[in-house]
Amino acid sequence: MRLLVLGDSLTFHGPRGPLPADHPRLWPNVCAAALGGRAELAAGFGWTARDAWWALTGDPRVWSLLPRTDVLVLAVGHMDTLPSPLPTFWRQGLRYLRPDRVRRRARAAYRVLQPVLARLLGGYPVALPPHLTVRYLDDSVRAVHALEPGIRVVGMTPSVHSAPAYAGVHTGRAAAERALRGWAGRTGVPLLDVPALVGEHVRSRRGNPDGMHWGWEAHELVGNAMAELVRAVAVGHPGRPET
């Protein structure tokens, strides 16, 4: 079984910080090991469904993996639901500020303002509105199936958080989950119920101290549950010739 995982930092962030994609305790690799296969990961900090679409359409390495992929895991949609007081292009543009002292001061100011504005604005706007999350996921599935019709696709419902960086505000998650479930029902893409697996883990602060990312307990739960979901959707898979 060969998996291609398009994800955000929840795919490669452990209890103490980011790790190499091949770390065996990260959930994509836990999943692949349970299936006796291998996972390839394309991911980034803060990736939304839009970033997954950009990876599919703009990353030659991802293109090269598709012919050898049995199951595509759309492990995005989590960060889409986070409060985003500044427009994405402003927030991401902070890295380009010069000189260095201006960039550092701007980032420090944003870190101070972000939880205040998240609370003041009630968690809105979110990083990516639900209708755009659905649009980019749907475009991704259509594009993959146009190139490789035999690839199965699975997704996830948005995770939860208790991050001080967002003042614990997560009011945009419920609408995003409703939109995702509606899309999944229309397209037949199975979704892994992530909050049911990691909710207690995150809220009890047993994961990463940032209140966002997971500890090894949650990675194992998600990896094994995703393996079960993949087994279910892969039943009757016609297989691919070895290349």
PyMOL commands that set and color helices and strands:
alter all, ss='L'
color gray80, all
select helices_A, chain A and resi 9-11+27-34+49-58+60-68+79-81+88-96+100-120+130-147+164-166+173-187+194-203+216-234
alter helices_A, ss='H'
color red, helices_A
select strands_A, chain A and resi 2-7+38-43+71-75+152-156+191-192
alter strands_A, ss='S'
color yellow, strands_A
deselect
rebuild
show_as cartoon
